[in-house]
Amino acid sequence: MKVVVLCSGGMDSVTALHWARREHAVVAAMSFDYGAKHNHREIPFAAAHAAALGVRHETVRLDFVERMFASDLLKSGGAIPDGHYEEKIMKQTVVPFRNAIMLSIACGYAESVGAEGLVIAAHGGDHAIYPDCREDFMRAMGDAMRLGTYAGVQLLRPFITMTKGGIAAAGAKLGVDFTRTWSCYKGGGVHCGTCGTCVERREAFQQAGVVDPTLYASHDPLPPKPMVG
């Protein structure tokens, strides 16, 4: 199947790109610059992996998101909180309806370039705080894409039931160079090691039993997972 891959440059989407390159014919990888504090760090990695795989890379600018949406993930928002990525405070980093906007654009692009599928790296660990990463949403969005295109574009979500540790393990088997991926929402010179996405990244490598090659500013003990209820 000819597919387009949403690739931010993070470890999940880069692994999805390598997976798609093995399983399908990748027409293009697509990144979105929507004013997030870390876009400038992650998008170059997406472009680099696409180039290494001989895949076309497109970056779509969504400057209206930074101007009009409320989220601490954006440069227009407040400070990125530290702590476990499943803490309620991490909801401050949710960009409202982000995946719906990106998938809509990518779906139109996919049909325009003759692709029948669109790959997204949403995974089980995203479900805690991101409503537009949950399978109910993905199923509905997939139906909309299929029904709204002549090509019946399919939404492929190979990691939707997988943990981030599982993705780290899968990426290692695929030969992904994780030093050329970015997670930290703060977007500094190195990964901070303490924000929610850094905590999630550190946990993932530990769970996978894969050596974490990431340079962190802090190696403080990981915070406990919050109690449910």
Sequence and secondary structure as in RCSB ss.txt:
>XXXX:A:sequence
MKVVVLCSGGMDSVTALHWARREHAVVAAMSFDYGAKHNHREIPFAAAHAAALGVRHETVRLDFVERMFASDLLK
SGGAIPDGHYEEKIMKQTVVPFRNAIMLSIACGYAESVGAEGLVIAAHGGDHAIYPDCREDFMRAMGDAMRLGTY
AGVQLLRPFITMTKGGIAAAGAKLGVDFTRTWSCYKGGGVHCGTCGTCVERREAFQQAGVVDPTLYASHDPLPPK
PMVG
>XXXX:A:secstr
 EEEEE  SSHHHHHHHHHHHHHSEEEEEEEEE SBTTHHHHHHHHHHHHHHTT EEEEEE HHHHHH   TTBT
TS    BS TTSGGGGGG  TTHHHHHHHHHHHHHHHTT SEEE    GGGGGT GGGSHHHHHHHHHHHHHTST
T  EEE TTTT  HHHHHHHHHHHT  GGG    TT  SSB SSBHHHHHHHHHHHHHT      BS        
    
